[in-house]
Amino acid sequence: MAQQTVKITANDGVHARPATVLVQEAGKYKADINLEYNGKDVNLKSIMGIMSLGIPSGAEVTFKAEGSDEDEALEAIINVVKDQGLGE
């Protein structure tokens, strides 16, 4: 399993627009990709799951990928986080 923790720096936290971009990127990979925040784990391929976490600015979240293309998937997700100005 590959995983990486990032700090959310966007003023609005993780809201609908960047969450949609994350879901679209995650859907390109076979690996199971999860987002963990505040002790809860959700499937990154589910917009409702991501939105249910209510991730605010300043939060630390962990992205986890497991499967045949886990390293590629995790790298792509982290790039989306940075490109969307979500976190670092």
CYANA upper distance limits for C-alpha pairs under 8 A (distance plus 0.5 A):
  1 MET  CA     64 LYS  CA      7.42
  1 MET  CA     65 ALA  CA      6.31
  1 MET  CA     66 GLU  CA      5.16
  1 MET  CA     67 GLY  CA      7.90
  1 MET  CA     70 GLU  CA      7.55
  2 ALA  CA     64 LYS  CA      6.27
  2 ALA  CA     65 ALA  CA      5.78
  2 ALA  CA     66 GLU  CA      6.93
  2 ALA  CA     70 GLU  CA      6.79
  2 ALA  CA     71 ASP  CA      6.75
  2 ALA  CA     74 LEU  CA      7.51
  3 GLN  CA     62 THR  CA      7.23
  3 GLN  CA     63 PHE  CA      5.98
  3 GLN  CA     64 LYS  CA      4.75
  3 GLN  CA     65 ALA  CA      6.71
  3 GLN  CA     74 LEU  CA      7.61
  4 GLN  CA     62 THR  CA      6.03
  4 GLN  CA     63 PHE  CA      5.94
  4 GLN  CA     64 LYS  CA      7.21
  4 GLN  CA     74 LEU  CA      8.26
  5 THR  CA     60 GLU  CA      7.18
  5 THR  CA     61 VAL  CA      6.03
  5 THR  CA     62 THR  CA      4.62
  5 THR  CA     63 PHE  CA      6.79
  6 VAL  CA     60 GLU  CA      6.18
  6 VAL  CA     61 VAL  CA      6.11
  6 VAL  CA     62 THR  CA      6.85
  6 VAL  CA     87 GLY  CA      6.84
  6 VAL  CA     88 GLU  CA      6.10
  7 LYS  CA     58 GLY  CA      6.64
  7 LYS  CA     59 ALA  CA      6.23
  7 LYS  CA     60 GLU  CA      4.93
  7 LYS  CA     61 VAL  CA      6.91
  7 LYS  CA     87 GLY  CA      5.88
  7 LYS  CA     88 GLU  CA      6.14
  8 ILE  CA     13 GLY  CA      6.83
  8 ILE  CA     14 VAL  CA      8.12
  8 ILE  CA     56 PRO  CA      7.89
  8 ILE  CA     57 SER  CA      5.84
  8 ILE  CA     58 GLY  CA      5.72
  8 ILE  CA     59 ALA  CA      5.87
  8 ILE  CA     60 GLU  CA      6.72
  8 ILE  CA     61 VAL  CA      7.89
  8 ILE  CA     86 LEU  CA      6.10
  8 ILE  CA     87 GLY  CA      4.66
  8 ILE  CA     88 GLU  CA      7.27
  9 THR  CA     13 GLY  CA      7.48
  9 THR  CA     57 SER  CA      5.89
  9 THR  CA     58 GLY  CA      6.20
  9 THR  CA     59 ALA  CA      8.43
  9 THR  CA     85 GLY  CA      7.90
  9 THR  CA     86 LEU  CA      6.19
  9 THR  CA     87 GLY  CA      5.12
  9 THR  CA     88 GLU  CA      7.51
 10 ALA  CA     14 VAL  CA      7.92
 10 ALA  CA     57 SER  CA      6.18
 10 ALA  CA     85 GLY  CA      6.68
 10 ALA  CA     86 LEU  CA      5.28
 10 ALA  CA     87 GLY  CA      6.87
 11 ASN  CA     56 PRO  CA      8.45
 11 ASN  CA     57 SER  CA      5.98
 12 ASP  CA     56 PRO  CA      7.12
 12 ASP  CA     57 SER  CA      6.61
 13 GLY  CA     55 ILE  CA      6.14
 13 GLY  CA     56 PRO  CA      4.65
 13 GLY  CA     57 SER  CA      4.68
 13 GLY  CA     58 GLY  CA      8.14
 13 GLY  CA     59 ALA  CA      8.45
 13 GLY  CA     86 LEU  CA      7.63
 14 VAL  CA     18 PRO  CA      7.03
 14 VAL  CA     19 ALA  CA      6.82
 14 VAL  CA     51 MET  CA      8.19
 14 VAL  CA     54 GLY  CA      7.73
 14 VAL  CA     55 ILE  CA      5.96
 14 VAL  CA     56 PRO  CA      7.02
 14 VAL  CA     57 SER  CA      8.10
 14 VAL  CA     86 LEU  CA      7.50
 15 HIS  CA     19 ALA  CA      6.54
 15 HIS  CA     51 MET  CA      7.51
 15 HIS  CA     54 GLY  CA      8.47
 15 HIS  CA     55 ILE  CA      8.42
 16 ALA  CA     20 THR  CA      6.54
 16 ALA  CA     47 ILE  CA      8.47
 16 ALA  CA     51 MET  CA      7.59
 17 ARG  CA     21 VAL  CA      7.12
 18 PRO  CA     22 LEU  CA      6.75
 18 PRO  CA     84 GLN  CA      7.07
 18 PRO  CA     86 LEU  CA      8.04
 19 ALA  CA     23 VAL  CA      6.73
 19 ALA  CA     47 ILE  CA      6.97
 19 ALA  CA     50 ILE  CA      7.26
 19 ALA  CA     51 MET  CA      7.95
 20 THR  CA     24 GLN  CA      6.70
 20 THR  CA     47 ILE  CA      6.88
 21 VAL  CA     25 GLU  CA      6.72
 21 VAL  CA     80 VAL  CA      8.07
 22 LEU  CA     26 ALA  CA      6.56
 22 LEU  CA     44 LEU  CA      7.63
 22 LEU  CA     45 LYS  CA      8.29
 22 LEU  CA     77 ILE  CA      7.16
 22 LEU  CA     80 VAL  CA      7.28
 22 LEU  CA     81 VAL  CA      8.25
 23 VAL  CA     27 GLY  CA      6.61
 23 VAL  CA     44 LEU  CA      6.33
 23 VAL  CA     45 LYS  CA      5.20
 23 VAL  CA     46 SER  CA      6.89
 23 VAL  CA     47 ILE  CA      6.82
 24 GLN  CA     28 LYS  CA      7.48
 24 GLN  CA     45 LYS  CA      7.88
 25 GLU  CA     29 TYR  CA      8.24
 25 GLU  CA     76 ALA  CA      7.82
 25 GLU  CA     77 ILE  CA      7.21
 25 GLU  CA     80 VAL  CA      8.33
 26 ALA  CA     33 ILE  CA      7.35
 26 ALA  CA     44 LEU  CA      6.91
 26 ALA  CA     45 LYS  CA      6.23
 26 ALA  CA     73 ALA  CA      7.41
 26 ALA  CA     77 ILE  CA      7.43
 27 GLY  CA     45 LYS  CA      6.43
 29 TYR  CA     69 ASP  CA      7.26
 29 TYR  CA     73 ALA  CA      6.59
 30 LYS  CA     67 GLY  CA      7.27
 30 LYS  CA     68 SER  CA      7.52
 30 LYS  CA     69 ASP  CA      7.05
 31 ALA  CA     65 ALA  CA      6.57
 31 ALA  CA     66 GLU  CA      5.74
 31 ALA  CA     67 GLY  CA      4.64
 31 ALA  CA     68 SER  CA      6.64
 31 ALA  CA     69 ASP  CA      6.25
 31 ALA  CA     70 GLU  CA      5.91
 31 ALA  CA     73 ALA  CA      7.61
 32 ASP  CA     43 ASN  CA      8.05
 32 ASP  CA     65 ALA  CA      6.06
 32 ASP  CA     66 GLU  CA      5.74
 32 ASP  CA     67 GLY  CA      6.72
 32 ASP  CA     70 GLU  CA      8.28
 33 ILE  CA     43 ASN  CA      6.59
 33 ILE  CA     44 LEU  CA      6.02
 33 ILE  CA     45 LYS  CA      7.76
 33 ILE  CA     63 PHE  CA      7.59
 33 ILE  CA     64 LYS  CA      6.04
 33 ILE  CA     65 ALA  CA      4.82
 33 ILE  CA     66 GLU  CA      7.04
 33 ILE  CA     70 GLU  CA      8.45
 33 ILE  CA     73 ALA  CA      8.34
 33 ILE  CA     74 LEU  CA      8.38
 34 ASN  CA     41 ASP  CA      6.78
 34 ASN  CA     42 VAL  CA      5.90
 34 ASN  CA     43 ASN  CA      5.05
 34 ASN  CA     44 LEU  CA      5.47
 34 ASN  CA     63 PHE  CA      6.28
 34 ASN  CA     64 LYS  CA      5.61
 34 ASN  CA     65 ALA  CA      6.90
 35 LEU  CA     41 ASP  CA      6.11
 35 LEU  CA     42 VAL  CA      5.86
 35 LEU  CA     43 ASN  CA      6.89
 35 LEU  CA     44 LEU  CA      6.29
 35 LEU  CA     50 ILE  CA      8.00
 35 LEU  CA     61 VAL  CA      7.42
 35 LEU  CA     62 THR  CA      6.28
 35 LEU  CA     63 PHE  CA      5.22
 35 LEU  CA     64 LYS  CA      6.89
 36 GLU  CA     40 LYS  CA      5.97
 36 GLU  CA     41 ASP  CA      4.84
 36 GLU  CA     42 VAL  CA      6.97
 36 GLU  CA     61 VAL  CA      6.18
 36 GLU  CA     62 THR  CA      5.57
 36 GLU  CA     63 PHE  CA      6.92
 36 GLU  CA     64 LYS  CA      8.32
 37 TYR  CA     41 ASP  CA      7.16
 37 TYR  CA     53 LEU  CA      7.47
 37 TYR  CA     55 ILE  CA      7.94
 37 TYR  CA     59 ALA  CA      8.45
 37 TYR  CA     60 GLU  CA      7.54
 37 TYR  CA     61 VAL  CA      5.52
 37 TYR  CA     62 THR  CA      7.27
 38 ASN  CA     61 VAL  CA      8.45
 40 LYS  CA     53 LEU  CA      8.14
 42 VAL  CA     46 SER  CA      8.19
 42 VAL  CA     49 GLY  CA      5.96
 42 VAL  CA     50 ILE  CA      7.04
 43 ASN  CA     49 GLY  CA      6.90
 43 ASN  CA     50 ILE  CA      8.01
 44 LEU  CA     49 GLY  CA      7.81
 44 LEU  CA     50 ILE  CA      7.09
 46 SER  CA     50 ILE  CA      6.95
 47 ILE  CA     51 MET  CA      6.65
 48 MET  CA     52 SER  CA      6.48
 49 GLY  CA     53 LEU  CA      7.40
 50 ILE  CA     54 GLY  CA      8.07
 51 MET  CA     55 ILE  CA      8.27
 55 ILE  CA     59 ALA  CA      7.04
 63 PHE  CA     74 LEU  CA      7.72
 64 LYS  CA     74 LEU  CA      7.66
 65 ALA  CA     70 GLU  CA      5.48
 65 ALA  CA     71 ASP  CA      7.88
 65 ALA  CA     73 ALA  CA      7.43
 65 ALA  CA     74 LEU  CA      6.58
 66 GLU  CA     70 GLU  CA      5.63
 69 ASP  CA     73 ALA  CA      6.60
 70 GLU  CA     74 LEU  CA      6.53
 71 ASP  CA     75 GLU  CA      6.68
 72 GLU  CA     76 ALA  CA      6.66
 73 ALA  CA     77 ILE  CA      6.69
 74 LEU  CA     78 ILE  CA      6.66
 75 GLU  CA     79 ASN  CA      6.70
 76 ALA  CA     80 VAL  CA      6.81
 77 ILE  CA     81 VAL  CA      6.81
 78 ILE  CA     82 LYS  CA      6.86
 79 ASN  CA     83 ASP  CA      6.42
 80 VAL  CA     84 GLN  CA      6.33
 81 VAL  CA     85 GLY  CA      6.82
 81 VAL  CA     86 LEU  CA      5.58
 81 VAL  CA     87 GLY  CA      6.25
 81 VAL  CA     88 GLU  CA      7.93
 82 LYS  CA     86 LEU  CA      6.51
 82 LYS  CA     87 GLY  CA      6.22
 82 LYS  CA     88 GLU  CA      6.61
